[in-house]
Amino acid sequence: MPVTLNTTDPDFETRFLAMLSAKREDSSDVNDVVAAIIADVRARGDAVLCELTARFDRLDLTPDRLRFSAEEIDDTIARVSAEDRAALSLAAERIRAYHARQMPEDASWTDPEGATLGWRWSPVGAAGLYVPGGQAAYPSSVLMNAIPARVAGVKRLVICVPTPDGVVNPLVLLAARLAGVDEIYRVGGAQAVAAMAYGTATIAPVDKITGPGNAYVAAAKRQVFGRVGIDMIAGPSEVLVIAEGAQNPDWLALDLLAQAEHDADAQSILVTTDAGLADEVAKAVDRILPDLPRSAIAAASWRDYGTIIVARDLAEAAALSNRVAPEHLELCVDDPEALARDCVHAGAIFLGAYTPEAVGDYVSGPNHVLPTARSARFSSGLSVLDFLKRTTMAHLTPGALAAIGPAAMRLAASEGLQAHGASVEARLARLNEGGTE
């Protein structure tokens, strides 16, 4: 049964803290296994990729077959129905339009001392996108990772997707085509991350790796960070719904189950000011759950991590949400815009009864790769900015150096860095002699 809490209960704080601290991931330590895989890939390259693909995906490959050929991609996506193609194309268009507005502008100005300062933005040279392909393959994740990279101007995009028993979801390859990616490898797990980070004879290395994965993929991303950039270490999915009494309990139940069906470690939380609504939603979940195709997964998630909290008012509900810092936050209340102003820690906010989180997974436009496990307190979802680098610019005239150089010399002396100060002093001496070069 899900946890049921009421903020007026004397033990609420203790039980709420227990809910916050509950570990929802497999606790087995995979770091040593992943480290060995990475070292092996670095040493033996493609041979390791082929060996591990045979072991884990039951697919025998040679290095020349690691990459999907153009013909394979064409033949596979030809199987996609017109209706699915139209839906995926709509999603791609909306995601592209949203992320195009995120592009930052270069800046340059001259300050009163005569120094020209500013910054410029430039894309990373190459990005690797990991796409899960085990229990469920998600074409939407291809769009959410690849399109922002393309909008940012990344020239080379690589996708690694496992294909157990050689089976690939045609929609995954179509999503790659719609996003402008044709370098796709049928490799998964920590070995795929290692290949993208360090390169093999077949897979050239990239500069940044993004995309979700299992515990082994997450550990691999953590271990290659520094060699390459990464987006984040994503944990199990989560949603928090704040609702008032006038809401439809069946809709709320479906929103909670939409997260629960992701995997058994996902978490669904309802915070409401109406105890009667809390009971109605719980009953609706029990009624709807058995008919879901993924009912076993959703049931485990709801049983182990589902939570219903009755709060005194919406202000208290917002405060609780900020402590959870959920990946997804739904505000099913009369005035969601007003409540959103009080909800400062959330990966993404969905406002109003007609904005279910599920639409954000696919077609609303904002990215669905979001911070989990309370990391929305200090981080953001995937965006164009994740594929851009900011380079600062400075150009001092002789007059500007004369104006601010002495302060630099003073600070260099205070830090005991003689050459720092001397590099400024030599130029100032030249200026004092009447020179400018």
Secondary structure by P-SEA (a helix, b strand, c coil): ccbbbbccccaaaaaaaaaaaccccccccaaaaaaaaaaaaaaccaaaaaaaaaaccccccccccccccaaaaaaaaccccaaaaaaaaaaaaaaaaaaaaabbbbbbbccccccccccccccccbbbbbbbccccccaaaaaaccaaaaaacccbbbbbbbbccccccaaaaaaaaaaccccccccccaaaaaaaacccccbbbbcbbbbbbcaaaaaaaaaacccbbbcccccccbbbbbbcccccaaaaaaaaaaaaaccccbbbbbbcccaaaaaaaaaaaaaacccccaaaaaaaaaaccbbbbbcccaaaaaaaaaaacccbbbbccccaaaaaaacccccccccccccccccccccccccccccccccccccccccccccbbbbbbbbbcaaaaaacaaaaaaaaaaaccaaaaaaaaaaaaaaaacccc
